[in-house]
Amino acid sequence: MANAATQCAWHGPEVAVEISRSTQADWQAQLPGPGMKTENNAICGTAPLVKGAAPRKLFFPNLNGVRFVAALMVIVHHVEQTKKYFHLPSRYQDNVMGTDLGGLGVTLFFVLSGFLITYLLLVEKHESGTVSLRNFYVRRILRIWPLYYFAVLLAFFVIPAFFPGLMVGSFADKLPVHFWPKLAMYLLLVPNVLFVLRAYFPPVLFASQAWSIGVEEQFYAVWPVLVKFSRRLPLILGAIVASFVVVAILIVLAPDNILWLHFVKNFLLVTRIDCMAVGGLAAWLLVKNAPALAVIYSVPVQCAAYLLTFVLVYFQVSFQFSNHLPYAILYAVLLLNLAANPRTLLHLNNRVFDYLGRISYGLYMYHLLAIVVSIRAVVWLIHGYSPMINALIYALSIILVVLISTVSYEFFEKPFLKLKVRFSTVVSGDNAR
């Protein structure tokens, strides 16, 4: 809901499909111990890389589970927010469930995107000696555009015309305001600019969450070029993080009445390229099998990272001069352990979480629709407030969005995903099963 999407977004599965599958046992058998070097100083977590070899199958355990957890954080945030539109008791802005939980889920998605995209581009560069920009962009188009544009079609035309009863609050009245400029921005894949300017461009219900797809598309436009031509990638990534901190400090210290500076501040808060760069640095550590991994994989560091993450998230600790950067660093530590440490303390690698992670693009794009339909159904079934309402709303919302996303994934998204094989140096996703 446009506030609805205030810091909530989906970012995981568009990169999830880049990882092909093998068995966890195979992965663990191939994995060197922490701090060990493999042939060619190769990637920790896979067999040694050899130029000219057959396309490699890569597998990171637990990360589909991470995607589902991050998506669930966003869903919980939006359930609490949407209940307010129906004048139901809500915890939105009252506690961890409704303040920044969704925003922290977004940051987790961003770090995961930076990690996976950087890792896979580095693998391709090592295997082939370069990065095929054409193939990369085609794979991203096949993964992102079909569902993205379908959701835009639903939000702008289908639902308002054929299901007007789902247009809650004032969203129906606000849809015609600047209709064509808003549609153009969505079609040009820059809805994040609309999100930053939401005070002037009223949000579009059921599409407002797609601002994050715009952020990702802009990330995809730049990142492969950076990896392809950079010889000092970690220095560049470190400079990106440092520059964002410096800019954030300057903006915080600047007067609030400078309009263009306010726009820059909001745009940087939305973009969070520094969080993606942190994920990229984690990928570089893994590719190089850096000695620092021995420390990151240690039990004390794992325990400290999980405990600190829980405390910061629960108490909604904010960092004025660095936004979500401290969270991004903690997430990167957790992702490295979950993805590549055979002695990880947490395991999310099971059939249920694996599948829910694979369909989490749909979970994100359809979840606002599922929430509104569920609340309307529950309110219609139960007249007046009942303690059962909250449980029913959550249960029905999750069941409905899983069903919708499953149908979408199996019958709409998969045909496009299968085409990616033609443009892949590394066979990936379901295509490698």
N, C-alpha and C positions, 0 to 999 in steps of 0.2 A: 503496500500500500505504500505509498510513496514515501511518506515517512516510512512506510512499510519496508522499504528496502534500505532504510537509512544506513546501515553499514553491513547489510546482510546480502550475501551473494553466493553464487555457486561458481567454483573454479576447478574442481578436481578432475572429473572424468574426462574432460577434453584432453587431458594429458594422460589419463589413465590408459586409454586405448593404445598408447605408444608402447606399453610394456607387454611383451608377449609372455606366454606361460611356459613353465616347466614344473616339475614336481619340487616340493620343498626339500625333499630328501636329496635330489640331485643338486639343488642349489647349495645345501649345507655341505655336501661332499666336495664341492668345488671351492668352497669359501676358504681363503687363507685365514690364519689366526690374526687377531688385532696387531697391527704394526708390522706384519710380514709383507715382504715384497713378492710379487709374482713376475712371471716372464714379461719383459718389456715394461716393468714397473706398472703392471696392468691393473685393471679395475678390481677392487675388492668386492666380492659378491658374485663374480662370474668367473668362468674359466679364462685363462690368459688370452689376450687379444692377439691375433696374428693377421697382418695385412693380407688381403686377398682370400681369406678364408670364406667359407659359406656364410650366409646371413646368420647372425647369432640370435639365439632365443634368450631373452633376459627376463628375470623374474625377481620382483621385490615382494617378499611376504608382508602381510599386515597392512599394506597401504590402501587396499580397497576398504578395509575396516576403518582406516583413518578418514577416508572420504565420506563414509556413511556417518561417522561421528560428527564431522564438520557440518554435513548437511542437516543432521538432526539438531545441531545447535541453532542453525538458521530457522528451521521449522518451529522449534519451541519459541524462539523470539517472536516470530510472526503470528503464532497462535495467540500469544498473550496480547500482542498489539491489535490483532483483528477483533478480539473479543470486546475491545473498547468501542469499536464501531457499532456493536450490537448492544451496548450498554450492559454488558455482563461483567461480573467481578473479574478483575484482571490484575496480574502482577507486573504489568508493563511499567517500567521505570520505577518499580518498587524494590526489586531485588535483582539478583544475578540473572534471573530468567528473562527479564525484560529490559535491562539497561543496555549492556554492550555484549551480551552473549553471542548474538548473531554477528556482530562486527568482529569478534575474536574468532568466530568460525570462518569468516571471510579471510582473515589474516592467515589462518592455517591453510586454507585453499591456496592463497597466493604463494606462501612458502613452498608448498607442495608442487605447485606449477613451476616455480623457479628451479626447484631441485630436479624434477623429472625432465623438463625440457632441456636444461643445461646438460644433464647427464647423457641424454640420448643424442644430443647434438655432438657432444664430445666423443661418444662411441662412434657415430657416423664419420666424424672427421678422422678418427684413428683408423677405422676400417677402410675408408675409401680415399683418404688423403684430402678430402674437402667436405663441404656441406652443400647439398643440392637445395638451393633456395626454392626453386620451382617445385620440387617434390614435397618439401616441407609445407609450403603454402597450400598445395593441393590437398595434402593430408588434413591440414587444419580446416580447410573449407568443407571437406567431406564429413568431418566430425561435427563442426559447429554450425554451419549455415542452415542445414535442413530444419533442425528443430528450432533454432533461433527464429528464422523467418516464419515458421509455422506458428510459433507462440505470438509473434507480432501480428500475424493475420487474425488469430483468435482475439487478441486484446483490442485491436483497433476496429475490427469489422464484425466478426462472427458473434461474439458474446454480446456486445451492445445491441446488435440488430435482432438476434434470435433468443437471447436469454437476458433481457434487461433487468429481470428481477435479481440477478447476481451483482448488479452494479450498486454496491452499498454506499452509504453516506452521500457525499456530494460528488462522487467520481463521475456519475452520469452527466451532471451539469458541467463538469470541468473538461470532459473529453473534447468537446468542440473548440475549446479555447486553444488557439494556435495549433489547430489540428494538423494542417499540412506541414508546417515547419517541424513539428514533433515527429510526424511520420517520416519525413525526410531524414532526420537525424538518426532514427532507428534503422532506416534502410541503408544509411551510410556507415553503420556500425560505430556511431559515436554517441550512444545514449548516455554515457557517463557525463558528457558535457551538459546534457539536459538535466541530469541529476544534480550537478553542481549549481545549475541555474533554476532549480525547482521553484524558487520564489517567484520567477517570472513565467515559467512554463509548467502549468499544473501537471502532476504525474498521471500516467495512464495505468489504471488498475489492470493487474495481471500481466503487465509488461514492465513495470517499474523496476523489478528485480534484475532485468536484463542489462542494466547499466554496467554490471560487472563483466558481462560478455564483451562490452566495448573496451573495457580496461584490458582484458585478456587479448583481444584482437590487436590492440596497439602494442602490447608486449610481444606478441608473435611477429609483428611487422619488423621489430627492431632486433630482437634477441638472436635469431639465427645469423644475421649479418655480423653482429658483435662477435659471436663465437667463431664464425668462419674466418674473419680477418684478424682477430686479436691473437697476439703472441704472448701477451701478459694479462690473461683473463682475470686472475685473482686480484691484480692491482686495479684493474678497471672496476671490478665489482666492489672492491673495498672503497674506491673513490666515489662510486654511486651512493653507497651507504653513508659515507662521511659528508658528501655534499647535501644529501637530504637532511641530515642532522643540522648542518650549518644553516641551511635555508629555513628549517623549522624554527631554529632559535631566533633568526632575524625577523621572521614573521611574527613570532610571539612578542618580541620586543617592540615591534612597529606599532604605530597608532591604529586603532580599529576603524577609523573613519576613511581610510583609503580604499575605495571600492575595488580597484583592480587587484590590490594586494589580498583582499578578502577572497576574491575569486581564485587567485593562485593558491592560497592556503587551503581552500576547500578542494581544489583540484588535486593537490598533492596528498591530502588526507584520503581522497578516494582512490588515487592511483596506487600508492604504496609500492612503488617500484623498488624501494629499499628492501622491503620484505621479500620480494622476488629475488633480489640480488643476494640476500642472505641464503635463500634456498640454492642459488647458483654456486655460492661458495661451498656449501655443504656437498654439492655434487662434485665439485673440483677436488675436495678432500678425498672423496670416495674413489674417484677416477685415479688419483695419484697414490692411493693407499697410504695416505700421509701418516706419519708417526703419531700425530695428534689423535687419530682414531683410537689408539690404545687407551688414551685417557677418556675420550668420549664414551667408549664402550664399557668402562669400568663400572662396577656396581655402585660405588659411592656417587659418581656423577649421575648415573641414571636415577637413583633415589632422590638426589637433590633436585634434579630437573623436574621430575614428576611432582614432588612436593611443592616446589616453588611455583610451578605452573598452576597447580590446583589453588594455592593460596592467592595468587595474583588474580586468577579468573574469578574465584569466589568473592573476593572483596573488591573486584572491579578497580584495581589499582591503575591509575592513569599516569602517564609520563608526558608532561607538558612539552618538553623539548625534543622528544623522540617518538611521539605517537605510539605505534605498536611495535617499534623495533625490538625492545626487550622481549616481548612475546615471540617475535619472529626468531630470535636467537634460541630461545628455549624450544620452540617448535622444531627448529633445525636439528638440535641435539636429539630430540625424541624421534624424529624421522630417520636419522642415521641409524639409531639403535633398532627401530622397528624394521627398517628396510634391509640392513646388512649385518647386524650383530647376531650371531647364532646364540648368544647368551642374553638376549633381550629379556627384560623382566616382565614385559607385557606382550601378550599374544592376541591378535585380532584376526588371525588367519583361519576362518572357518567358512563353510559353504554359504551360510546366511549372510554374513558380513561381506563376503566376496561378491555375491550377486547384488546386494544392495549398493555396494560401491560402484559396480559396473553400471547400474541404472541411475546413479545419482545426478547425472545431468538432467534427466527427466524429473527426478525428485525436486530439484531446484526450480526448473522452469514451470512445473505444474503445481507446486505446493500451495501457492496462494489460491488458486482455483479450488483445490481440494479442501482447503481450510474454510473458505466462504461457503461452499456447498455443504460441508459437514455441520457448520454452525447453524445454517438455515434449517437443515434437517432436524438437528437436535432441538432447536428452539420450537420448531413446529410439532415435534413429538411430545415434548415435555413443556407444558404451560406453566409459567412461573419458574422461579429459581429453585433448583434442587442440587444437593451436593453431588449428585450423579452427573450433572451436566458437564463439568470440567473433564471428568474421566472419559465420558462418551465423546466429547469433542476431540480430545487427543487420539483416542482409539480410532474413531472413524476417519479423522484427517490422515493419519498414518496409513491405515488400510487402503483408503481411497487413492492416495497419491502413489502408493506402491503398485496398486493395480493399474492405474493409468500409465505410470512410467514403464511397467513391464510390457504392456501392450505396445506402447510407443517404441520401446527398445527392440522388441522382437520383430515387429511388423513394419516399422517406419525407418528406424535408424540403422538397423543391421545391413540392409541392402547397400547403403552408402558406405558403411564401414568396410564391407567386403571389397569395395573398389580401391581401398587404400593400398592393397597388396601391390598393385601395379606401380605405386610410387614410393615403395618402402625399401630402404637399404637394410633395415632390421625388420623382420616379420614380427607383427605385433598383434596384441589383443586376441579376440576370438579367432582371428584368421590363422593364428599359430597353433590352435588347439588340435 
